Amino acid sequence: MPGNAAMDCQDVRLHLLDYQRGSLDPARQQDVRTHLGGCAACTRVEAVEQTLTELLERRLPVHPASLALKRRLAAAWPAPVRTPRPWRRGLWGWQLAPGLAVAAALLVALPLLYYERATVGRADGTAGMVTEALNDHLRLLQSERPLEVESGGIHRVKPWFEGRLDFAPVVPFAGDQEFPLKGGAVAYFLDRKAAALVYGRRLHSISLFVFRADGLAWPTRGLRPIGRATASATTVRGFTVVLWRSGDLGYAIVSDVDPADLLDLAARIVGG
């Protein structure tokens, strides 16, 4: 109940979007704010949510509703009940109905965003790893110079990591015309260094992070076979994160491409 009991992480994360929009009631808004003030994990998730929102607002195309659609919505709008009312109230009613019709038309015309909160409340490590992968991907997208080595092929990119990491990243897939390799950089995944490789898919960027797998709480449920590996795939507000491990190394691949395309690339990286 809002205002009476401290909210746990699951409750807070379910309400983060409404909290950021200021649409919660004052008591619950304060409960979320209090929890965020003392929970570093949820504060990190809230920061990622905010960055995702800002990124989507910049990328989301806005398509004006057609005149025909506006007319159909206006025709379907219920006729106003003709009851005596004060002049001021009637004026507002006259102004409001067309505005609502236009707003409805715009809502119909805008693309829908799919947000699967599949990781909230899970006992395995999916939530933290998905959040980290999204955060690292967004950091690369927003960086002025995301690539420290431009691609001249995998045989140029892989040797570049020598001496910069405490492990040798294993990436069998060198890129092709469908998924060209753009380059790489040194990144961090949670508490460890990672090799970040960036592939392309049409106008989209795909980030692959390779890191040491030991000591992490890997997903244990909802796994699917991808090549020789079993992976976890989670979609969050139009971004898909695929996680798997192979031997001593862990892999996280993330992008806003079609999930089928991302799984295709993951299978190529894993190998048969």
Residue pairs with C-beta under 8 A, 6 or more apart in sequence:
2 25
2 27
2 28
2 31
3 27
3 28
3 30
3 31
6 31
6 34
6 35
7 15
7 31
7 32
7 34
7 35
8 35
9 35
9 39
9 41
9 42
10 120
10 121
12 19
12 32
12 35
12 36
12 39
12 42
13 42
13 45
13 117
13 120
14 117
14 120
15 24
15 28
15 32
16 32
16 42
16 45
16 46
16 49
17 49
17 53
17 115
18 24
19 29
19 32
19 33
19 46
20 46
20 49
20 50
20 53
22 29
24 32
35 42
36 42
36 43
36 46
41 128
44 131
44 135
45 127
45 131
47 135
48 131
48 134
48 135
48 138
51 135
51 138
51 142
52 134
52 138
52 236
52 237
52 239
55 138
55 141
55 142
56 113
56 237
56 238
60 110
60 111
61 111
62 110
63 109
63 110
64 106
64 109
65 102
65 105
65 106
65 108
65 109
66 109
69 105
69 108
69 109
70 101
70 102
70 105
73 101
73 104
73 105
73 108
74 98
74 101
77 97
77 100
77 101
80 93
80 97
85 93
113 237
113 238
114 235
114 237
114 238
115 236
115 237
115 238
116 234
116 235
116 236
117 236
118 126
118 222
118 234
118 235
118 236
119 126
119 127
119 130
119 131
119 234
119 236
120 127
122 221
124 217
124 218
124 219
124 220
124 221
125 216
125 217
125 218
125 219
126 219
126 221
126 232
126 234
126 243
128 190
128 217
129 190
129 216
129 217
129 218
129 219
129 241
129 243
129 252
130 234
130 236
130 241
130 243
132 189
132 190
132 252
133 189
133 207
133 209
133 241
133 243
133 252
133 253
133 254
134 236
134 239
134 241
134 254
136 187
136 188
136 189
136 194
136 196
136 207
136 209
136 252
136 254
137 207
137 239
137 254
137 255
139 187
140 146
140 185
140 187
140 196
140 198
140 205
140 207
141 205
146 185
146 198
147 182
147 183
147 184
147 185
147 198
148 160
148 183
148 184
148 185
148 186
149 156
149 157
149 160
149 183
149 184
149 185
150 182
150 183
151 157
151 175
151 180
151 181
151 182
151 183
151 184
153 174
153 175
153 181
154 171
154 173
154 174
154 175
154 181
155 174
157 181
157 183
157 184
157 197
158 169
158 171
160 184
161 168
161 169
161 184
161 186
161 195
162 168
164 186
164 193
165 186
165 193
165 194
165 195
166 193
166 212
167 212
167 248
167 249
169 195
169 197
169 210
169 249
170 210
170 246
170 247
170 249
171 195
171 197
171 208
171 210
171 269
172 269
172 270
172 271
173 179
173 265
173 268
173 269
173 271
174 181
175 181
175 199
178 201
179 199
179 200
179 201
179 206
179 265
179 268
180 199
180 200
181 197
181 198
181 199
182 198
182 199
182 200
182 205
183 197
183 198
184 195
184 196
184 197
184 198
185 196
185 198
186 193
186 194
186 195
186 196
187 193
187 194
187 195
187 196
187 209
188 194
189 209
189 211
189 250
189 252
190 211
190 216
192 211
192 212
193 211
194 209
194 210
194 211
195 209
195 210
195 211
196 207
196 208
196 209
197 207
197 208
197 210
198 205
198 206
198 207
198 208
199 205
199 206
199 208
199 265
200 206
201 255
201 257
201 261
201 265
202 257
204 255
204 256
204 257
205 255
206 253
206 254
206 255
206 257
206 262
206 265
207 253
207 254
207 255
208 251
208 252
208 253
208 269
209 251
209 252
209 253
209 254
210 249
210 250
210 251
211 249
211 250
211 252
212 248
212 249
212 250
213 245
213 247
213 248
213 249
213 250
214 248
216 250
218 243
218 245
218 250
219 232
219 243
222 232
223 230
223 231
223 232
224 230
224 231
224 232
224 233
225 231
226 242
226 244
226 263
226 266
226 267
226 270
227 266
227 267
227 270
227 271
227 272
228 246
228 270
228 271
228 272
229 244
229 245
229 246
229 270
230 244
231 242
231 243
231 244
231 266
231 270
232 242
232 243
232 244
233 240
233 241
233 242
233 243
233 259
233 262
233 263
234 240
234 241
234 243
235 241
235 259
238 256
239 254
239 255
239 256
240 254
240 255
240 256
240 257
240 259
240 262
241 252
241 253
241 254
242 251
242 252
242 253
242 254
242 262
242 263
242 266
243 250
243 251
243 252
244 250
244 251
244 266
244 270
245 251
246 270
251 266
251 269
251 270
253 262
253 265
253 266
253 269
254 262
255 262
